[in-house]
Amino acid sequence: MAGIGFELKKLLKENRLFSIFQVYGYSALLSSGTWMISIFSVLFIGLIKTYQNKNLLEIIQFQVSITYLLALSLIFSSIFQLSFSRYIADRIFHKSPERILPGFVGVIFISFSLGFIFILLFSSIFLRGASAAFIVLFCGSFLSLSGMWVANTLLLGVKKYKTIFSAYLSSYALIILLAFSAGNYRIEGLMFSFFCGNALLFFWLSAIIIRNYNSGEFIDFEFLTDKENKLKYDLIFGALFYNLGVWADKALFWFSDSTGYNVLSKLNASVVYDLPIFLAYLSVIPGMAIFFYRLEADFAEKYELYYKAIREGGTLSEIKDYKEEMVDTARIMIREIIVVQGIFDLLIYFYSPAIFEMLNMPKLYLSLFHIDLVSIQLQLGLMAMLSVLYYMDKRKEAMLVSFLFLASNFTFTWVTIKILGPLFFGYGFGFSVFISFLAALYLLRRTFRKLEYETFMLR
């Protein structure tokens, strides 16, 4: 799925400073554009309306609702994301791209059908006190977001990154515009703006996919019925465990008696934990840009050269050279992520008091924010190594690391809340990411050491 990576590499060959900004700007957008722009838009709406002395409670309810929508849609759609991505990659490798569009429609059909049932059950339990209009818009936004995460799988193979950028920018500009024009309709008006923007983005991205993947069929379910190409359960559970792990600490803080409070119906938030952790996630943009570019351009190229040499009868010395280049590229990617993100985090660390003052946040949360900065830097490294493991077809190993992340994050966060107390808030998440990072590093190192043996003797 490295088509977009090769296009970005062409831009970088122009040897202009503007080209470098273009490449890493598009990389940041394609790797984290949807949820980053979502967060920025929601924070912007809340910030402006707060300064306008609008109803602060409804702004908080809106922001918390969007947080739940992002969490639920990411967790639910993870069932399809990695496995369907593998199915698409196989179709491209076997030179049958005409199967891609019907497969995409099939996945969207199943995702929307199951998602509709899932979000109705969730709403019946957690949104009993909300209005009917709010529940309808909440459910519609969930389906739009879930469809977007699946569509993003195919966008990595589409070279229309300027069109993709326009779709993101226009859709979230619409959210901001509608949020201010529909403000008199209270929280339902804010949710209406979010639904409209995300629905527009989903249909826009779907149109890009339809134009770039031609097919004579409308829908098929080959990814479910074909024995060779069906969904792979280790990919399904690997993605599900990882996304559950990402949100496990947040959920524990939301629903703990000592750290959570009720916001809307049965939706809870945490005044202690939420803002520091989400601000820390916004800091990850530079590292995400490097991660995406190095993986989809550099590593993908070396990976293809290595296995092409094996398939086409390359000499042993050529195969070893390509392997060393591939390993060096993975090493450089992880090192650059840690170094560049670390430098950026140091700058944020020194200016964090001023940032908190500008956002009217209590400086009591500074220590938690600093822990979260380090933790999310490690999480970015963990994501990079998991991606390489998936490239190397180490699906079970990646699944085990993801499960370790989920189990350890849940356990350590529970211990910090129930036993250790406020001084240790954030350390549970940080320690779980750290040990998962070390486990992934060990498995990746072992994978590269045994690569030739497993390639030639076990296949």
C-alpha positions as a printed Julia matrix, in Angstrom:
459×3 Matrix{Float64}:
   0.0     0.0     0.0
   2.94    2.32   -0.67
   1.6     4.2    -3.7
   1.22    7.44   -1.78
   4.71    7.02   -0.34
   6.3     6.92   -3.79
   4.42   10.08   -4.79
   5.67   11.86   -1.68
   9.21   10.76   -2.47
   8.97   12.39   -5.89
   8.15   15.68   -4.18
  11.18   15.35   -1.91
  13.51   14.87   -4.9
  12.82   18.45   -5.97
  15.35   19.53   -3.3
  13.42   22.6    -2.24
  12.64   23.69    1.31
   8.98   24.06    0.38
   8.98   20.46   -0.92
  10.13   19.21    2.49
   7.28   21.07    4.18
   4.86   19.69    1.58
   6.0    16.1     2.06
   5.8    16.1     5.85
   2.64   18.19    5.83
   0.86   15.66    3.62
   2.33   12.82    5.67
   0.93   14.33    8.87
  -2.45   14.82    7.23
  -2.69   11.3     5.81
  -1.46    9.61    8.98
  -3.52   11.52   11.53
  -5.55   14.08    9.61
  -9.07   12.99   10.48
  -8.8    12.78   14.24
  -6.35   15.69   14.52
  -8.61   18.04   12.57
 -11.59   16.72   14.55
  -9.89   17.59   17.84
  -8.69   21.0    16.63
 -12.16   21.85   15.32
 -13.92   20.84   18.53
 -11.36   22.66   20.7
 -11.65   25.76   18.5
 -15.43   25.77   18.74
 -15.29   25.35   22.5
 -12.63   28.03   22.94
 -14.47   30.67   20.87
 -17.86   29.96   22.42
 -16.34   30.11   25.9
 -14.92   33.57   25.18
 -18.35   34.55   23.84
 -19.83   33.56   27.23
 -22.04   30.88   25.69
 -23.41   28.01   27.77
 -20.27   26.34   29.11
 -22.09   23.16   30.14
 -23.34   22.5    26.6
 -19.84   23.08   25.2
 -18.44   20.5    27.62
 -21.25   18.08   26.75
 -20.49   18.53   23.05
 -16.75   17.99   23.48
 -17.26   14.9    25.64
 -19.75   13.49   23.11
 -17.19   13.89   20.32
 -14.56   12.15   22.46
 -16.89    9.17   22.9
 -17.67    9.16   19.17
 -13.98    9.07   18.28
 -13.3     6.3    20.79
 -16.29    4.15   19.83
 -15.78    4.53   16.07
 -12.05    3.76   16.26
 -12.6     0.68   18.4
 -15.52   -0.61   16.33
 -13.96    0.02   12.9
 -10.67   -1.58   14.0
 -12.41   -4.93   13.43
 -12.16   -4.22    9.68
  -9.24   -1.82    9.21
  -6.12   -4.01    9.27
  -7.71   -7.14    7.87
  -9.35   -5.27    5.0
  -6.08   -3.43    4.35
  -4.37   -6.82    3.98
  -7.15   -7.98    1.6
  -6.64   -4.87   -0.56
  -2.86   -5.35   -0.61
  -3.34   -8.96   -1.74
  -5.68   -7.85   -4.53
  -3.07   -5.36   -5.76
  -0.3    -7.97   -5.58
  -2.38  -10.5    -7.55
  -3.19   -7.79  -10.13
  -6.93   -7.88   -9.58
  -7.71   -4.26   -8.62
 -11.24   -4.64   -9.99
 -12.07   -6.56   -6.77
 -11.18   -3.59   -4.55
 -14.23   -1.35   -5.02
 -16.85   -4.13   -4.57
 -14.94   -5.25   -1.47
 -14.97   -1.71   -0.09
 -18.73   -1.41   -0.61
 -19.16   -4.81    1.05
 -17.13   -3.79    4.08
 -19.03   -0.51    4.4
 -22.35   -2.38    4.17
 -21.34   -4.78    6.96
 -19.77   -2.0     9.02
 -22.9     0.15    8.82
 -25.24   -2.78    9.51
 -23.35   -3.99   12.58
 -22.47   -0.44   13.61
 -26.12    0.6    13.59
 -27.0    -2.21   15.99
 -23.95   -1.46   18.19
 -24.6     2.28   18.48
 -28.31    1.75   19.15
 -27.45   -0.56   22.05
 -24.91    1.95   23.34
 -27.4     4.82   23.09
 -30.12    2.83   24.86
 -27.78    2.37   27.83
 -25.74    5.59   27.97
 -27.99    8.23   26.34
 -31.35    7.59   27.98
 -31.68   11.18   29.21
 -30.73   12.8    25.88
 -33.19   14.17   23.32
 -34.27   12.07   20.34
 -32.63   14.55   17.93
 -29.33   14.3    19.78
 -29.41   10.47   19.73
 -30.13   10.41   15.97
 -27.25   12.8    15.26
 -24.95   10.88   17.63
 -25.7     7.61   15.82
 -25.28    9.23   12.39
 -21.93   10.74   13.39
 -20.73    7.36   14.66
 -21.56    5.67   11.35
 -19.9     8.48    9.35
 -16.72    8.25   11.42
 -16.64    4.44   11.22
 -16.99    4.63    7.43
 -14.2     7.2     7.28
 -11.73    5.03    9.16
 -12.39    2.19    6.68
 -12.13    4.58    3.71
  -8.75    5.77    5.0
  -7.47    2.24    4.41
  -7.89    2.72    0.67
  -6.7     6.32    0.59
  -3.12    5.15    1.26
  -3.13    3.68   -2.25
  -4.62    6.77   -3.91
  -2.19    9.38   -5.19
  -4.66   12.29   -5.06
  -3.3    13.67   -1.81
  -4.19   17.28   -2.7
  -7.79   16.25   -3.25
  -7.74   14.35    0.04
  -6.38   17.44    1.79
  -9.17   19.56    0.28
 -11.77   17.06    1.49
 -10.47   17.16    5.07
 -10.13   20.94    5.16
 -13.49   21.72    3.58
 -15.43   19.25    5.71
 -14.11   20.51    9.02
 -14.43   24.12    7.94
 -18.11   23.27    7.4
 -18.3    21.93   10.97
 -16.96   25.2    12.38
 -19.23   27.31   10.16
 -22.37   25.36   11.05
 -21.44   25.29   14.74
 -21.65   29.07   14.9
 -24.68   29.46   12.62
 -26.65   26.73   14.46
 -25.66   27.83   17.96
 -29.21   28.78   18.97
 -30.2    25.11   18.72
 -28.0    24.32   21.74
 -26.16   20.99   21.88
 -28.29   19.51   19.09
 -27.08   22.31   16.82
 -23.45   21.61   17.65
 -23.93   17.88   17.05
 -25.71   18.65   13.77
 -22.64   20.57   12.57
 -20.35   17.65   13.46
 -22.6    15.13   11.72
 -22.87   17.22    8.52
 -19.11   17.76    8.26
 -18.24   14.11    8.79
 -21.0    12.85    6.48
 -19.69   15.18    3.76
 -16.14   13.93    4.34
 -17.18   10.27    4.18
 -19.05   10.71    0.89
 -16.22   12.82   -0.54
 -13.6    10.2     0.33
 -15.87    7.46   -1.04
 -16.17    9.41   -4.31
 -12.36    9.59   -4.53
 -12.17    5.83   -4.03
 -14.86    5.14   -6.66
 -13.05    7.31   -9.22
  -9.7     5.6    -8.63
 -10.8     1.96   -8.38
 -12.93    1.0   -11.38
 -15.02   -2.16  -11.34
 -17.95   -3.7   -13.17
 -19.44   -4.98   -9.91
 -21.08   -2.96   -7.17
 -20.64   -5.14   -4.09
 -19.19   -8.49   -3.06
 -18.21  -10.28    0.14
 -15.21  -12.21   -1.16
 -13.18  -11.08    1.83
 -15.56  -13.16    3.99
 -16.27  -16.16    1.77
 -12.99  -16.84   -0.07
 -10.75  -19.23    1.88
  -7.48  -17.61    0.79
  -8.54  -13.98    1.01
 -10.97  -13.9     3.92
 -10.55  -11.68    6.96
  -7.66  -12.78    9.16
  -8.57  -13.08   12.82
  -5.14  -12.24   14.17
  -5.33   -8.92   12.32
  -8.85   -8.32   13.62
  -7.92   -8.98   17.25
  -4.57   -7.21   16.94
  -6.23   -3.99   15.84
  -9.06   -4.38   18.35
  -6.69   -4.99   21.29
  -4.55   -2.0    20.32
  -7.48    0.42   20.06
  -8.99   -0.86   23.3
  -5.58   -0.37   24.88
  -5.41    3.23   23.7
  -8.71    4.05   25.43
  -8.48    1.77   28.48
  -6.85    4.34   30.79
  -9.27    7.09   29.69
 -12.32    4.91   30.39
 -11.03    3.97   33.85
 -10.57    7.62   34.75
 -14.02    8.48   33.35
 -15.91    5.9    35.36
 -13.93    5.91   38.59
 -15.76    7.49   41.53
 -12.69    9.49   42.57
 -11.7    10.87   39.14
 -14.84   10.91   36.94
 -17.96   13.04   36.85
 -21.22   12.87   34.93
 -21.61   15.16   31.91
 -24.58   14.02   29.83
 -26.97   11.18   30.64
 -24.52    8.38   31.53
 -21.51    9.79   29.65
 -18.7    10.6    32.08
 -15.5    12.59   31.79
 -12.48   13.23   33.99
 -11.57   16.78   34.89
  -8.2    15.51   36.13
  -7.09   13.37   33.19
  -8.78   14.4    29.95
  -7.25   17.75   29.03
  -3.59   16.85   29.77
  -3.75   13.58   27.81
  -5.53   15.07   24.79
  -3.18   18.05   24.66
  -0.3    15.59   24.73
  -1.84   13.71   21.79
  -1.91   16.93   19.77
   1.87   17.2    20.21
   2.45   14.0    18.26
   1.95   15.51   14.78
   5.69   15.87   13.88
   6.44   12.29   14.9
   3.4    10.98   13.01
   4.55   12.75    9.85
   8.02   11.17   10.05
   6.54    7.78   10.92
   4.19    7.81    7.92
   6.78    8.98    5.4
   9.56    6.65    6.55
   7.2     3.66    6.64
   5.23    4.2     3.41
   8.13    5.46    1.28
  11.52    4.32    2.58
  10.72    1.07    4.38
   8.11   -0.02    1.82
  10.65    0.48   -0.99
  13.36   -1.61    0.74
  10.81   -4.25    1.69
   9.7    -4.56   -1.94
  13.28   -4.79   -3.2
  14.1    -7.57   -0.71
  11.16   -9.79   -1.59
  11.39   -8.98   -5.3
  14.98  -10.27   -5.26
  13.75  -13.48   -3.6
  10.88  -13.98   -6.05
  12.97  -13.26   -9.13
  16.04  -15.31   -8.21
  18.44  -12.65   -6.96
  21.88  -13.65   -5.73
  22.49  -14.35   -2.04
  24.67  -11.26   -1.69
  21.92   -9.07   -3.25
  19.31  -10.52   -0.9
  21.54   -9.9     2.13
  22.25   -6.33    1.0
  18.55   -5.6     0.55
  17.84   -7.08    3.97
  20.48   -4.87    5.6
  19.01   -1.82    3.85
  15.54   -2.76    5.07
  16.75   -3.22    8.65
  18.68    0.07    8.53
  15.58    1.87    7.25
  13.47    0.51   10.13
  16.19    1.5    12.6
  16.41    5.02   11.13
  12.62    5.39   11.24
  12.41    4.51   14.94
  15.43    6.66   15.8
  14.09    9.7    13.94
  10.68    9.34   15.56
  12.23    9.27   19.05
  14.72   12.1    18.36
  12.47   14.51   16.44
   9.45   13.95   18.65
  11.72   14.22   21.69
  13.04   17.62   20.58
   9.5    18.83   19.94
   8.38   17.53   23.34
  11.26   19.37   25.04
  10.1    22.62   23.47
   6.57   21.96   24.68
   7.92   21.09   28.13
   9.66   24.46   28.48
   6.65   26.41   27.16
   3.97   24.29   28.86
   3.33   26.82   31.7
   2.57   29.49   29.09
   0.37   27.05   27.13
  -1.61   26.19   30.26
  -2.0    29.86   31.12
  -3.26   30.66   27.62
  -5.83   27.84   27.83
  -6.86   28.78   31.39
  -5.84   25.33   32.65
  -4.71   24.8    36.27
  -0.93   24.41   36.48
  -1.57   21.62   38.95
  -1.91   19.36   35.88
   1.55   20.2    34.52
   3.27   17.13   35.99
   0.6    14.83   34.51
   0.96   16.58   31.15
   4.74   16.02   31.18
   4.29   12.3    31.91
   1.77   12.07   29.07
   4.21   13.71   26.64
   6.82   11.01   27.29
   4.22    8.24   27.23
   2.77    9.27   23.88
   6.26    9.56   22.4
   6.8     5.92   23.39
   3.37    5.02   21.99
   4.43    6.47   18.65
   7.51    4.24   18.69
   5.27    1.29   19.58
   3.03    2.09   16.59
   6.05    2.16   14.3
   7.3    -1.24   15.43
   3.84   -2.8    15.24
   3.56   -1.52   11.66
   6.87   -3.11   10.72
   5.78   -6.39   12.35
   2.63   -6.32   10.24
   4.72   -5.64    7.13
   6.81   -8.68    7.99
   3.6   -10.74    8.35
   4.22  -11.27   12.07
   0.52  -10.99   12.8
   0.44  -13.14   15.93
   3.42  -11.35   17.45
   1.79   -7.97   16.82
  -1.47   -9.23   18.29
   0.31  -10.39   21.46
   2.04   -7.03   21.86
  -1.3    -5.26   21.42
  -2.9    -7.52   24.03
   0.0    -6.81   26.4
  -0.61   -3.09   25.87
  -4.33   -3.48   26.64
  -3.89   -5.69   29.71
  -1.02   -3.7    31.21
  -2.67   -0.31   30.6
  -5.87   -1.46   32.26
  -4.06   -3.06   35.2
  -1.5    -0.34   35.91
  -4.01    2.49   35.5
  -6.4     0.76   37.9
  -3.57    0.43   40.42
  -2.68    4.13   40.16
  -6.33    5.18   40.66
  -7.34    2.74   43.39
  -4.09    2.21   45.31
  -1.28    4.69   44.55
  -3.29    7.91   44.28
  -3.09   11.25   42.4
   0.7    11.6    42.5
   0.96    8.56   40.21
  -1.78    9.47   37.71
  -0.48    8.93   34.18
   2.25    6.52   35.25
   0.05    3.49   34.57
  -0.36    4.45   30.92
   3.3     5.38   30.63
   4.6     2.15   32.14
   2.28    0.02   29.98
   3.48    1.74   26.81
   7.09    1.32   27.93
   6.92   -2.44   28.49
   4.91   -2.9    25.27
   7.56   -0.88   23.43
  10.31   -3.15   24.8
   8.34   -6.29   23.9
   7.78   -5.07   20.34
  11.46   -4.12   20.05
  12.54   -7.59   21.14
  10.15   -9.34   18.71
  11.18   -7.08   15.83
  14.85   -7.7    16.48
  14.23  -11.47   16.58
  12.22  -11.25   13.35
  15.06   -9.6    11.45
  17.64  -12.04   12.84
  15.66  -15.05   11.62
  14.43  -13.46    8.4
  16.46  -15.48    5.86
  15.8   -18.78    7.65
  12.04  -18.2     7.88
  11.86  -16.88    4.31
  13.54  -19.87    2.7
  12.87  -22.76    5.11
   9.37  -22.15    6.5
   7.47  -21.02    3.38
